[in-house]
Amino acid sequence: MLNHSPDASCVPFFDNKMGFFKVIAEHHSIVAGQQLFFCYGAHNNDQLWIEYGFRLLENPFNRVNISIDYCLRTKLEAFESARTVVPRFP
């Protein structure tokens, strides 16, 4: 069975000549029935959930995209709400 891990140490590939999948594993030999991990890609949890139906508790590829417009608008709103009108006394 091949499962996902961001820091996987094996790579699956299809051998056209032999007609089946093979796995190259770094630094260890593979025994029958052993669970193997490879990286499905640099996917955040939203992508993993949509494409594969699972999420990782700790995912180094998690990110949130925030537009510059949103950042500027938020900063401007904070600035304007902090601004106070100083009353003028005669």
Steps between C-alpha positions, in 0.01 A plus 500: 500500500630848413406786730584870498770663708659841433842358591467166321804298404366291213392566143250287305521472122352287223745272319374491140735218406385271783140629504462573873572755771831503681612691807844643567564540873788694651712358781293188572374180345130427465329194644168355380200674658703799623328837484689738270485877481555730207412865448182561299628853442539828685126516579339696782226330704221641283655344190562168676138490620353581159730272298559207739247527786737554793687774686826501694520609863832673432539602137805708402325596176199666668459860396241771472490729200415860584474763232686829525167682467370320810814590699488865397126529566540343846788731587308806379192400702715455812666838442168678449339341806796607717484857373307732725368845444661751733239753611592866461430729786463873441 
